[in-house]
């Protein structure tokens, strides 16, 4: 199988004991218990950069998974995305020990105030020298809503309506408030920032009122590179307007490929280029020197899975409590205000397959909602190429079952094979993440909605 353009790689991780593979923190090669040490993350950043990864994509949630069993006990016992640290705090340290690796950080438009979040993201854009991306999420946890002063979640589609206005505020702050040349630092004229290049955004809308000017002058990218991961119908419409990169999670190339085609067609309908958005698909890779050794490693991993924690993870994603359910009971779709695409991928979008609770727990226990690719370096790269060809994706969010060992193994085994086939781009130091990922300029493309707010 021949591919004429490189595959983009993000490492998909989270500052928690267990990200996507419940129970694997107990594996002898796991270093996840050290996730609270800054050196864990700076060492990982160096490793990923050496392996040709474009960026480290850091997931985040503002609450705990307390759906399974009606409480968070299983979540705590299994370390299921709990305890969790703030990823934005660690990014400058990781940027300081790397030159080309980008950093995708997750921040919720439901719970963060746009005025202050704009300053935080601009600060990161400065400190990383333009290597920051923002994963825009609306959040899906009742626990987050309750602990942040709300009676419950905003309904699913309304969250995205509110998010559209949120993005308008952010574009005004990033693009339209302080002109790029306003900061002069002109000692002779006694002018550090020229007031003529600064203005309030005067935003007054349904959800937000922000009259004043941005607090931070634009970073190298202006608006940080924009990621979005919602696969619901409303989430995809939001992505068509705002995203420059999209992250999808699906078990088969056919399922993901249908989403990709919908995205490409939707972009064209909005006057954007069909390839204006880079599409990444989730994959968990277990690699060894031979196929047999990799399969043996995967079987060893399965001895450590924690199915109760897997159901706690699934309950947090979907708002569906499967505690006490018969293991062989078929899954059924139930509309909730949580992550709608997570449940749909195992029910209404599963084709002819009928997933049971047992199937679900075993599948989610390693790799979450995406495929597990196990084999030699040659087999792994063949499978990545097949997925890219059949699903039409531009790259992958690579998840580790045993952290950080599987990402280290990826850079040791898979990255050299990808380089041998000409599939791994080599980012140039001094370029922004937007330039590396999109191949365009450092700022939002002219056909992007946010460019309309540019001074």
Secondary structure, DSSP 8 states (H G I E B T S, - for coil): ---SS--EEEEEEESBSBSSSTTGGGSTT--GGGTTSHHHHHHHHHHHHHTT-SEEEEE--SS----GGGSSHHHHHHTBT-SB--HHHHHHHHHHT-SS-EEEEEEETTTS-HHHHHHHHHHHHHHTTS-EEEEEE----HHHHHHTT-SS---HHHHHHHHHHHHHHHHIIIIISB-TT-EEEETTTTEEE-GGGB----EE-SS-EE-S--SS---TTSS-EEEE---SHHHHHHHHHH-SEEEE--SSHHHHHHHHHHHHHHHHHTTS-TTSSEEEEEEEEEE-SSHHHHHHHHHHHHTT--HHHHHHHHHHHHS---TT--TT-B------SS-HHHHHTTTTTSTT---BHHHHHHHHTTTTTSEEEEE-HHHHHHHHHHHHHHH--SEEEEE-SSTTHHHHHIIIIIHHHHHHTT-S----TT--HHHHHHSS-SS--TTSGGGGG--
